[in-house]
Amino acid sequence: MQDTERPDIVSRLRAATGEAHARLDARLNIVDELSRPEGRRRLVARFFGLHAGAEPALAPLLSPIDGLDFEGRDRSPLLERDIAVLGLDRERVPVCPVEPPRTEAEALGFFYVLEGSTLGGRIIRREMETRGVAGDGLSFLDPYGSDTGARWRAFLDVLRARVPAGDDASAAAVVRGGVAGFVRAETWLCEAA
């Protein structure tokens, strides 16, 4: 197969992580969980723990990438404010252990999971507004506001530039990182209270 006929990295990543993504969505039941005060506190704390563990693990490999703006995509500060709004003590919120990826490609795959959640976050916020549920303590769901689509496309452009069609070794590493990201997110976010 010629390089021009191979699916690009984004298509490969979507296909490889689709099942894990669907399983996470089904298990999390996020709108219902965030609509209940206790569920909201628990889940926002878990999201904080996930980001507080993952972002430092990814930073050494992703911060140097031109055009990615890794630091500008850090959601831990928003989540830290959200847990304070919800009356949680930051020092008592556990941080998710995330093994640092071995390669930039694996880190990009894992980050695909975190960044992709910004798209879902906007949908979740709109659904909650439709149900008349207040958004207190949920700023992390929509960190970019009206720039969400542009920020997502910019991330995908970086991903495609770093892993061009035909680079099967890097593509496999991105897929490993994406699958690992979804598995880690599912394990951490769906863990019993």
C-alpha positions as CSV (number, residue, x, y, z in Angstrom):
1,M,0.0,0.0,0.0
2,Q,1.4,3.4,-0.9
3,D,1.6,6.1,1.8
4,T,-1.1,8.2,0.1
5,E,-3.5,5.3,0.5
6,R,-2.9,4.7,4.2
7,P,-5.3,6.3,6.7
8,D,-3.8,9.2,8.5
9,I,-2.9,9.0,12.1
10,V,-6.1,10.6,13.3
11,S,-8.2,8.0,11.5
12,R,-6.0,5.2,12.8
13,L,-6.2,6.5,16.3
14,R,-10.0,7.0,16.2
15,A,-10.5,3.5,14.9
16,A,-8.1,1.9,17.4
17,T,-9.6,3.7,20.4
18,G,-13.3,3.7,19.4
19,E,-14.2,0.7,21.6
20,A,-12.4,2.0,24.6
21,H,-13.9,5.4,24.2
22,A,-17.4,4.0,23.9
23,R,-16.9,1.8,27.0
24,L,-15.7,4.8,29.0
25,D,-18.7,6.9,28.0
26,A,-21.1,4.0,28.8
27,R,-19.6,3.4,32.2
28,L,-19.2,7.0,33.3
29,N,-22.8,8.2,32.7
30,I,-21.3,11.7,33.2
31,V,-24.4,13.9,32.9
32,D,-26.3,12.1,35.5
33,E,-23.3,11.8,37.8
34,L,-22.5,15.6,37.5
35,S,-26.2,16.4,38.1
36,R,-26.1,15.1,41.6
37,P,-24.1,17.0,44.2
38,E,-22.3,14.0,45.7
39,G,-21.6,12.6,42.2
40,R,-20.3,16.0,41.0
41,R,-17.9,16.3,43.9
42,R,-16.6,12.7,43.4
43,L,-16.3,13.0,39.6
44,V,-14.7,16.4,39.6
45,A,-12.2,15.2,42.2
46,R,-11.4,12.2,39.9
47,F,-11.0,14.4,36.9
48,F,-8.6,16.6,38.9
49,G,-6.6,13.6,39.9
50,L,-6.4,12.3,36.4
51,H,-5.2,15.6,35.0
52,A,-2.9,16.3,37.9
53,G,-1.2,12.9,37.3
54,A,-1.2,12.9,33.5
55,E,-0.1,16.4,32.7
56,P,3.2,16.3,34.5
57,A,3.9,12.9,33.0
58,L,3.3,14.1,29.5
59,A,5.0,17.6,29.9
60,P,8.6,16.6,29.3
61,L,7.8,15.1,25.9
62,L,5.0,17.5,24.8
63,S,6.1,20.9,26.1
64,P,8.9,21.3,23.5
65,I,6.6,20.7,20.5
66,D,6.2,23.9,18.5
67,G,2.6,24.8,17.9
68,L,1.1,22.5,20.5
69,D,0.9,25.1,23.4
70,F,0.9,22.3,25.9
71,E,1.1,24.6,28.9
72,G,-1.9,26.6,27.6
73,R,-3.9,23.3,27.5
74,D,-3.2,22.5,31.1
75,R,-6.6,21.9,32.9
76,S,-5.3,21.2,36.3
77,P,-5.6,24.9,37.4
78,L,-9.2,25.0,36.3
79,L,-9.9,21.7,38.1
80,E,-8.2,22.9,41.2
81,R,-10.5,25.9,41.3
82,D,-13.5,23.7,40.6
83,I,-12.7,21.4,43.5
84,A,-12.4,24.5,45.7
85,V,-15.8,25.7,44.5
86,L,-17.3,22.3,45.4
87,G,-15.8,22.6,48.9
88,L,-13.2,19.9,48.5
89,D,-9.7,20.0,50.2
90,R,-7.1,19.9,47.5
91,E,-4.7,18.1,49.8
92,R,-7.2,15.2,50.3
93,V,-7.9,14.7,46.6
94,P,-5.9,11.7,45.3
95,V,-3.7,12.1,42.2
96,C,-3.8,9.4,39.5
97,P,-0.5,7.6,39.0
98,V,0.4,7.9,35.4
99,E,3.5,6.2,34.1
100,P,5.4,8.6,31.8
101,P,5.2,7.6,28.2
102,R,8.5,6.4,26.7
103,T,8.2,8.4,23.4
104,E,6.7,11.6,22.1
105,A,4.3,9.5,19.9
106,E,2.9,7.6,23.0
107,A,2.5,11.0,24.8
108,L,0.6,12.4,21.8
109,G,-1.7,9.4,21.8
110,F,-2.4,9.8,25.6
111,F,-2.9,13.5,25.2
112,Y,-5.5,12.8,22.4
113,V,-7.7,11.4,25.1
114,L,-7.4,14.5,27.4
115,E,-7.8,17.0,24.6
116,G,-10.6,15.1,23.0
117,S,-12.6,15.5,26.2
118,T,-12.8,19.2,25.6
119,L,-15.2,18.5,22.7
120,G,-17.3,16.2,24.9
121,G,-17.2,18.7,27.7
122,R,-19.0,21.4,25.7
123,I,-21.7,18.9,24.8
124,I,-22.0,17.8,28.5
125,R,-22.3,21.5,29.6
126,R,-25.0,22.2,27.0
127,E,-27.0,19.0,28.1
128,M,-26.8,20.1,31.7
129,E,-28.0,23.6,30.8
130,T,-30.9,22.0,28.9
131,R,-31.8,20.1,32.0
132,G,-31.6,23.2,34.1
133,V,-28.6,21.9,36.2
134,A,-26.3,24.6,37.5
135,G,-22.7,24.6,36.3
136,D,-20.9,25.4,39.6
137,G,-17.6,23.7,39.8
138,L,-17.5,22.6,36.2
139,S,-15.3,25.1,34.4
140,F,-13.0,22.4,33.4
141,L,-15.6,21.0,31.0
142,D,-15.3,23.9,28.6
143,P,-11.8,25.4,29.0
144,Y,-11.6,27.0,25.6
145,G,-15.1,28.2,25.1
146,S,-15.8,29.2,21.5
147,D,-12.2,28.4,20.6
148,T,-12.7,24.7,21.3
149,G,-13.0,23.6,17.7
150,A,-10.0,25.6,16.6
151,R,-7.9,24.3,19.5
152,W,-8.9,20.7,18.6
153,R,-8.0,21.2,14.9
154,A,-4.7,22.7,15.9
155,F,-3.9,19.7,18.1
156,L,-4.8,17.4,15.2
157,D,-2.6,19.4,12.8
158,V,0.4,18.9,15.2
159,L,-0.4,15.2,15.5
160,R,-0.5,14.8,11.8
161,A,2.8,16.8,11.3
162,R,4.6,14.7,14.0
163,V,3.3,11.3,12.7
164,P,3.1,11.5,8.9
165,A,1.4,8.7,6.8
166,G,3.8,5.9,6.3
167,D,5.5,6.2,9.7
168,D,4.1,3.0,11.0
169,A,6.4,2.8,14.1
170,S,5.3,6.2,15.3
171,A,1.6,5.5,14.4
172,A,1.7,2.3,16.5
173,A,3.2,4.2,19.4
174,V,0.5,6.9,19.1
175,V,-2.2,4.2,19.1
176,R,-0.6,2.5,22.2
177,G,-0.6,5.9,24.0
178,G,-4.3,6.5,23.0
179,V,-5.4,3.1,24.2
180,A,-3.4,3.5,27.4
181,G,-5.0,6.9,27.9
182,F,-8.5,5.6,27.6
183,V,-7.8,2.6,29.8
184,R,-6.2,4.8,32.5
185,A,-9.1,7.3,32.3
186,E,-11.7,4.5,32.6
187,T,-10.0,2.8,35.5
188,W,-9.5,6.1,37.4
189,L,-12.8,7.9,36.6
190,C,-15.0,4.8,37.1
191,E,-13.4,3.6,40.2
192,A,-15.9,3.2,43.1
193,A,-16.1,6.1,45.4
